[in-house]
Amino acid sequence: MLKGIAEPVLVFSDKKDAPGLKKAGKYGIKTASLSAKGKNREEFDKEVINLLSEYDFDYIILAGYMRILSDIFVKKFSGKIINIHPADTKLHQGLHAYKWAFENKLPETKITVHYVNEGVDTGKIIAQTTVDLRGANTPKEVEKRGLTTEHEFYSQTLKELLGTRKKEQVNDINKLK
């Protein structure tokens, strides 16, 4: 997906049986899981911060992480957390975005890649694309169209974002010579 552009240093989940952990393991990427059971958001996020402090990384890329991050976590990694949301974040934040699009009979919806801030799906927009919903007769059909677009769009957006950053770093190094 991001070969030659970025190197994942850790795949983390709050669910020990998350499919992403298995997939990452197959590629030799380190994995970790912590249970949030019985902990409030701040307690859990402090544990995650401690875990992440063992790694050197530039970004935290959220994918399927359905927990709302605490202010402590967001402030600690400000400007480094990227998320994808299956709606225009100016129109709908939070869960059930595909159901919302279907119930509102939208002819199209948007997929939004954004930086995470202290709000829920309110951070600065990095990129958006549209998903044609015309002819979608069920919420499942809307979701299927959206998820297909989400996966492709997230990868492409991250390639562009991280590729641009890599070029800037090379230019900065060249300026030092």
VOMIKOL-195211 format. One record per atom (N, C-alpha, C, CB): residue in three letters; x, y, z. Coordinates in steps of 0.001 Angstrom, whole numbers, padded with zeros to 6 digits, always signed. Glycine has a CB too. Layout:
BEGIN
alaXYZ...
// end
This chain:
BEGIN
met+000826-001200+000000met+000000+000000+000000met+000863+001254+000000met-000936+000004+001207leu+001802+001366+000926leu+002635+002570+001020leu+004111+002231+000827leu+002427+003263+002379lys+004378+001157+000106lys+005743+000682-000099lys+006621+001793-000676lys+005750-000542-001031gly+007756+001999-000044gly+008689+003021-000496gly+008351+004414-000002gly+008742+003028-001979ile+007200+004563+000623ile+006762+005880+001103ile+006751+005927+002621ile+005367+006219+000557ala+006245+004863+003232ala+006130+004831+004693ala+006364+003412+005188ala+004740+005347+005156glu+006823+003320+006405glu+007053+002016+007023glu+006252+001940+008317glu+008573+001779+007293pro+005219+001101+008347pro+004458+000953+009589pro+005350+000380+010688pro+003223+000046+009369val+005329+001004+011846val+006149+000506+012955val+005321-000301+013951val+006831+001671+013672leu+004005-000117+013926leu+003137-000834+014857leu+001704-000789+014353leu+003233-000233+016280val+001014-001907+014493val-000434-001933+014290val-001027-002250+015654val-000878-002999+013179phe-001907-001363+016110phe-002494-001464+017443phe-004005-001587+017342phe-002111-000246+018302ser-004581-002334+018266ser-006033-002416+018377ser-006435-002575+019837ser-006580-003587+017535asp-007640-002145+020121asp-008198-002378+021449asp-008932-003722+021488asp-009153-001227+021845lys-008898-004440+020376lys-009515-005766+020290lys-008434-006774+019893lys-010707-005778+019257lys-008166-007730+020772lys-007055-008663+020531lys-007265-009550+019311lys-006849-009532+021742asp-008523-009693+018854asp-008794-010536+017689asp-009074-009716+016427asp-009975-011449+017976ala-008657-008463+016405ala-008887-007602+015242ala-008172-008171+014014ala-008402-006157+015528pro-008868-008256+012875pro-008251-008799+011659pro-006973-008061+011242pro-009246-008751+010522gly-006903-006772+011500gly-005723-005997+011130gly-004461-006459+011836gly-005954-004549+011427leu-004606-006968+013050leu-003447-007479+013786leu-002878-008719+013097leu-003834-007809+015245lys-003769-009611+012682lys-003338-010821+011976lys-002654-010466+010658lys-004538-011749+011715lys-003282-009569+009933lys-002740-009170+008627lys-001359-008533+008794lys-003703-008184+007917ala-001220-007645+009763ala+000069-006986+010004ala+001134-008008+010379ala-000062-005927+011115gly+000760-008963+011218gly+001693-010008+011624gly+002230-010798+010444gly+001027-010944+012594lys+001371-011055+009451lys+001796-011779+008246lys+002874-011013+007481lys+000593-012036+007330tyr+002854-009685+007600tyr+003841-008846+006917tyr+005045-008521+007801tyr+003189-007556+006453gly+005079-009106+008975gly+006211-008875+009867gly+006172-007544+010596gly+007469-008963+009097ile+005012-006922+010628ile+004846-005646+011333ile+004500-005947+012789ile+003731-004757+010660lys+005125-005235+013702lys+004832-005433+015127lys+003367-005105+015398lys+005761-004553+016015thr+002792-005843+016329thr+001398-005618+016706thr+001288-005527+018223thr+000486-006747+016160ala+000237-004857+018663ala-000041-004753+020095ala-001536-004581+020288ala+000742-003571+020742ser-002004-005033+021428ser-003411-004900+021773ser-003530-004666+023270ser-004215-006155+021343leu-004385-003750+023626leu-004713-003498+025030leu-006226-003502+025158leu-004104-002139+025534ser-006722-004089+026204ser-008162-004106+026438ser-008580-002846+027191ser-008574-005371+027224ala-009686-002272+026754ala-010234-001092+027420ala-011271-001475+028472ala-010856-000148+026394lys-011529-002748+028600lys-012576-003223+029503lys-012336-002735+030931lys-012647-004755+029476gly-013357-002096+031502gly-013299-001624+032880gly-012515-000334+033083gly-012708-002677+033726lys-012093+000301+032000lys-011309+001537+032110lys-012062+002688+031456lys-009911+001366+031457asn-011914+003879+032032asn-012498+005033+031354asn-011565+005452+030217asn-012735+006216+032353arg-012031+006376+029389arg-011266+006795+028205arg-009873+007276+028548arg-011999+007888+027473glu-009766+008145+029552glu-008461+008714+029897glu-007496+007653+030410glu-008625+009808+030942glu-007983+006758+031264glu-007122+005676+031776glu-006578+004836+030620glu-007906+004772+032769phe-007486+004447+029743phe-007087+003607+028616phe-006115+004351+027702phe-008322+003153+027821asp-006439+005593+027379asp-005574+006354+026476asp-004191+006594+027072asp-006221+007684+026132lys-004106+006742+028390lys-002785+006869+029032lys-001966+005593+028836lys-002939+007174+030546glu-002631+004443+028926glu-001936+003173+028673glu-001450+003098+027226glu-002865+001978+028983val-002296+003553+026313val-001913+003536+024895val-000752+004502+024655val-003125+003910+023993ile-000798+005680+025267ile+000306+006645+025147ile+001607+006007+025632ile+000002+007941+025958asn+001562+005327+026767asn+002758+004648+027288asn+003279+003611+026303asn+002452+003979+028635leu+002373+002851+025724leu+002768+001851+024734leu+003405+002524+023515leu+001548+001005+024305leu+002754+003549+022997leu+003246+004214+021787leu+004565+004939+022016leu+002213+005194+021280ser+004843+005323+023257ser+006092+006042+023548ser+007326+005168+023300ser+006090+006533+025001glu+007119+003868+023160glu+008219+002949+022871glu+008602+002951+021389glu+007843+001540+023302tyr+007832+003654+020560tyr+008030+003613+019109tyr+008304+005009+018560tyr+006801+003003+018415asp+009065+005037+017472asp+009344+006283+016764asp+008455+006315+015522asp+010871+006404+016383phe+007532+007247+015472phe+006606+007323+014342phe+006275+008778+014038phe+005315+006526+014636asp+005809+008997+012824asp+005417+010339+012396asp+003911+010552+012479asp+005891+010591+010978tyr+003140+009500+012222tyr+001684+009620+012199tyr+001031+008432+012888tyr+001178+009737+010760ile-000174+008674+013362ile-001065+007619+013828ile-002208+007597+012824ile-001575+007864+015327ile-002339+006492+012118ile-003363+006358+011088ile-004482+005490+011658ile-002774+005740+009763leu-005643+006079+011848leu-006785+005339+012388leu-007539+004661+011248leu-007732+006280+013185ala-007898+003414+011459ala-008696+002677+010475ala-009531+001655+011241ala-007782+001976+009384gly-010817+001898+011319gly-011689+000990+012045gly-011571+001095+013555gly-011404-000399+011631tyr-010925+002131+014032tyr-010769+002336+015477tyr-011980+003126+015947tyr-009416+003088+015828met-012898+002466+016608met-014206+003052+016897met-014300+003708+018274met-015257+001997+016784arg-013178+004022+018867arg-013180+004695+020167arg-012975+006191+019960arg-012077+004113+021100ile-013640+006984+020778ile-013399+008425+020779ile-012155+008666+021619ile-014639+009230+021335leu-011189+009345+021031leu-009924+009599+021719leu-010090+010706+022752leu-008825+009973+020710ser-009428+010557+023884ser-009492+011568+024945ser-008688+012800+024544ser-008965+010994+026285asp-008994+013917+025181asp-008237+015152+024938asp-006755+014957+025241asp-008799+016303+025789ile-006449+014173+026270ile-005052+013906+026637ile-004314+013270+025458ile-004977+012981+027885phe-004939+012280+024841phe-004321+011578+023718phe-004169+012513+022522phe-005153+010344+023327val-005236+013220+022194val-005213+014103+021025val-004173+015203+021195val-006599+014721+020790lys-004091+015790+022380lys-003099+016849+022618lys-001678+016303+022553lys-003339+017510+023980lys-001470+015103+023065lys-000139+014484+023057lys+000368+014288+021622lys-000175+013127+023797phe-000537+013925+020718phe-000146+013624+019339phe-000768+014605+018344phe-000552+012197+018978ser-000953+015827+018765ser-001585+016856+017935ser-000900+016976+016569ser-001553+018209+018657gly-001717+016972+015528gly-001202+017106+014168gly-000635+015822+013592gly-000155+018153+014136lys-000702+014736+014362lys-000141+013459+013905lys-001201+012377+013711lys+000893+012973+014892ile-002433+012645+014097ile-003476+011616+014043ile-004362+011873+012829ile-004326+011601+015356ile-004501+010854+011994ile-005309+010959+010779ile-006418+009919+010846ile-004436+010764+009495asn-007611+010323+010420asn-008771+009442+010447asn-009513+009541+009123asn-009707+009794+011625ile-010344+008553+008864ile-011237+008589+007709ile-012666+008503+008230ile-010923+007424+006696his-013556+009269+007595his-014957+009313+008021his-015838+009186+006784his-015277+010636+008805pro-016877+008352+006839pro-017702+008114+005661pro-018821+009133+005436pro-018296+006767+005758ala-018493+010402+005581ala-019451+011476+005306ala-018684+012787+005190ala-020548+011565+006425asp-019374+013805+004724asp-018824+015157+004775asp-018866+015560+006246asp-019636+016180+003846thr-017720+015799+006840thr-017671+016065+008281thr-018350+017378+008663thr-016233+016087+008751lys-018653+018210+007689lys-019395+019436+007998lys-020890+019151+008127lys-019152+020499+006911leu-021326+017998+007596leu-022745+017654+007622leu-023098+016556+008620leu-023178+017232+006259his-022173+015629+008860his-022469+014512+009765his-021188+014054+010443his-023130+013333+009000gln-021231+014002+011763gln-020107+013487+012538gln-020591+012254+013296gln-019536+014575+013520gly-019643+011419+013674gly-019984+010275+014508gly-020399+009046+013720gly-021076+010648+015439leu-021088+008161+014421leu-021439+006848+013887leu-022575+006883+012875leu-021809+005936+015006his-022723+005770+012185his-023862+005484+011306his-023988+006457+010134his-025135+005509+012107ala-022877+006855+009569ala-022900+007824+008468ala-023560+007257+007213ala-021483+008275+008142tyr-023360+005991+006931tyr-023993+005417+005734tyr-025502+005322+005914tyr-023411+004023+005428lys-025941+004953+007100lys-027376+004911+007398lys-027964+006319+007272lys-027633+004333+008827trp-027241+007304+007781trp-027672+008704+007693trp-027828+009119+006232trp-026662+009632+008410ala-026857+008773+005400ala-026916+009131+003976ala-028114+008469+003308ala-025613+008723+003255phe-028361+007204+003625phe-029486+006486+003043phe-030810+007090+003493phe-029425+005006+003419glu-030956+007306+004799glu-032215+007836+005333glu-032518+009237+004825glu-032173+007847+006846asn-031484+009999+004520asn-031681+011350+003992asn-031767+011372+002469asn-030555+012253+004450lys-031774+010175+001866lys-031931+010020+000416lys-030935+010874-000377lys-033351+010385+000010leu-029693+010895+000100leu-028663+011688-000567leu-028279+011041-001896leu-027421+011839+000337pro-028140+011842-002959pro-027696+011285-004235pro-026211+010910-004205pro-027958+012284-005361glu-025502+011503-003274glu-024085+011178-003088glu-023697+011502-001653glu-023183+011961-004097thr-022639+010883-001212thr-022060+011215+000078thr-020579+011450-000146thr-022311+010088+001138lys-019900+011847+000884lys-018465+012083+000765lys-017711+011185+001731lys-018128+013564+001031ile-016501+010876+001348ile-015546+010212+002225ile-014534+011291+002581ile-014862+008932+001539thr-014270+011470+003861thr-013390+012543+004324thr-012200+011970+005084thr-014162+013531+005214val-011000+012354+004661val-009787+012055+005417val-009434+013345+006139val-008594+011542+004483his-009226+013259+007454his-009014+014478+008236his-008063+014237+009397his-010341+015011+008757tyr-007478+015338+009864tyr-006700+015280+011096tyr-007681+015193+012256tyr-005750+016523+011240val-007282+014517+013309val-008126+014376+014492val-007822+015516+015452val-007906+012999+015180asn-008890+016146+015933asn-008760+017152+016993asn-009601+016689+018181asn-009215+018584+016495glu-009860+017586+019129glu-010580+017197+020338glu-012055+016894+020093glu-010460+018283+021363gly-012607+017300+018965gly-013997+016995+018650gly-014117+015619+018010gly-014583+018063+017723val-015326+015267+017610val-015564+014004+016914val-015773+014313+015438val-016797+013238+017514asp-014824+013907+014610asp-014879+014132+013166asp-014995+015615+012818asp-016048+013371+012566thr-014253+016446+013545thr-014299+017898+013318thr-012936+018479+012952thr-014829+018598+014555gly-011929+017644+012779gly-010583+018130+012488gly-010431+018645+011068gly-009586+017041+012729lys-009299+019286+010824lys-008989+019865+009513lys-009043+018787+008426lys-007592+020540+009531ile-009763+019106+007358ile-009933+018171+006251ile-008648+018120+005422ile-011142+018578+005365ile-008188+016905+005154ile-007024+016685+004296ile-007486+016481+002861ile-006195+015465+004783ala-008506+015636+002679ala-009017+015347+001335ala-010422+014766+001438ala-008076+014367+000581gln-011187+014957+000356gln-012532+014390+000274gln-012761+013849-001129gln-013609+015449+000639thr-013627+012858-001215thr-014086+012357-002502thr-015560+012009-002365thr-013248+011118-002970thr-016235+011911-003486thr-017669+011615-003449thr-017933+010149-003787thr-018430+012528-004425val-019069+009686-003302val-019560+008341-003599val-020966+008506-004155val-019543+007403-002317asp-021177+008034-005371asp-022487+008111-006012asp-023423+007106-005343asp-022380+007839-007547leu-024531+007595-004825leu-025489+006728-004141leu-026762+006502-004951leu-025845+007318-002798arg-026838+007111-006129arg-028050+006938-006940arg-028249+005460-007258arg-027966+007768-008251gly-029457+004995-007057gly-029786+003599-007321gly-029499+002661-006160gly-029039+003134-008511ala-028929+003173-005089ala-028683+002333-003904ala-030006+002175-003162ala-027574+002961-002963asn-030475+000949-003037asn-031808+000705-002485asn-031834+000280-001027asn-032481-000327-003286thr-030677+000032-000455thr-030623-000395+000945thr-029429+000268+001634thr-030525-001949+001050pro-029485+000378+002957pro-028318+000903+003676pro-027063+000052+003437pro-028616+000973+005175lys-027236-001271+003294lys-026091-002160+003034lys-025428-001828+001696lys-026542-003636+003044glu-026243-001506+000693glu-025698-001153-000623glu-024921+000164-000547glu-026835-001044-001671val-025458+001118+000205val-024758+002392+000420val-023417+002124+001101val-025624+003370+001277glu-023442+001293+002140glu-022219+000976+002876glu-021198+000270+001981glu-022544+000102+004092lys-021661-000668+001168lys-020751-001404+000278lys-020050-000443-000685lys-021524-002488-000518arg-020812+000453-001287arg-020208+001436-002200arg-019211+002318-001457arg-021299+002309-002858gly-019615+002751-000283gly-018758+003635+000496gly-017469+002973+000933gly-019493+004129+001697leu-017563+001746+001435leu-016368+001050+001919leu-015369+000790+000800leu-016757-000266+002575thr-015871+000455-000380thr-014972+000258-001523thr-014201+001541-001798thr-015765-000179-002784thr-014906+002650-001797thr-014263+003945-002036thr-013336+004307-000882thr-015318+005046-002232glu-013781+004072+000351glu-012956+004391+001531glu-011578+003757+001441glu-013652+003925+002810his-011546+002465+001167his-010270+001740+001156his-009320+002294+000100his-010509+000248+000907glu-009826+002515-001093glu-008986+003043-002177glu-008569+004484-001890glu-009734+002968-003524phe-009512+005294-001446phe-009249+006720-001237phe-008286+006958-000078phe-010553+007461-000981tyr-008441+006208+001001tyr-007551+006371+002155tyr-006111+006060+001740tyr-007995+005448+003334ser-005937+004948+001036ser-004595+004579+000573ser-004001+005663-000309ser-004637+003253-000188gln-004777+006138-001271gln-004281+007159-002201gln-003954+008463-001472gln-005316+007423-003305thr-004813+008870-000570thr-004581+010110+000178thr-003324+009998+001035thr-005796+010442+001062leu-003152+008872+001701leu-001957+008682+002527leu-000700+008657+001671leu-002064+007386+003336lys-000762+008017+000506lys+000389+008013-000406lys+000776+009440-000775lys+000074+007198-001683glu-000225+010240-001124glu+000049+011627-001515glu+000585+012435-000339glu-001218+012289-002070leu-000048+012321+000805leu+000363+013081+001986leu+001771+012690+002429leu-000631+012861+003134leu+002009+011403+002572leu+003308+010937+003045leu+004384+011095+001980leu+003218+009483+003478gly+004019+010934+000720gly+004975+011143-000369gly+005425+012587-000440gly+004367+010728-001698thr+004499+013524-000250thr+004828+014951-000229thr+005748+015251+000935thr+003552+015812-000138arg+005450+014675+002087arg+006282+014904+003276arg+007695+014369+003052arg+005649+014236+004521lys+007794+013202+002420lys+009105+012606+002159lys+009915+013506+001219lys+008947+011185+001550lys+009266+014047+000184lys+009951+014953-000747lys+010443+016199-000025lys+009017+015350-001905glu+009617+016725+000893glu+010019+017912+001660glu+011243+017607+002514glu+008859+018405+002552gln+011293+016421+003102gln+012449+016040+003919gln+013708+015945+003058gln+012189+014695+004632val+013589+015364+001870val+014736+015266+000957val+015202+016656+000570val+014373+014447-000308asn+014260+017547+000270asn+014621+018926-000083asn+015319+019623+001074asn+013374+019719-000494asp+014837+019391+002305asp+015479+019991+003481asp+016910+019479+003637asp+014665+019687+004755ile+017118+018193+003399ile+018468+017618+003494ile+019366+018214+002415ile+018421+016071+003361asn+018830+018345+001203asn+019620+018916+000106asn+020017+020360+000380asn+018839+018840-001199lys+019168+021101+001073lys+019483+022494+001413lys+020652+022574+002382lys+018258+023188+002016leu+020831+021531+003190leu+021917+021514+004171leu+023274+021232+003529leu+021633+020473+005241lys+023272+020664+002348lys+024529+020285+001683lys+025271+021482+001147lys+024259+019317+000553
// end
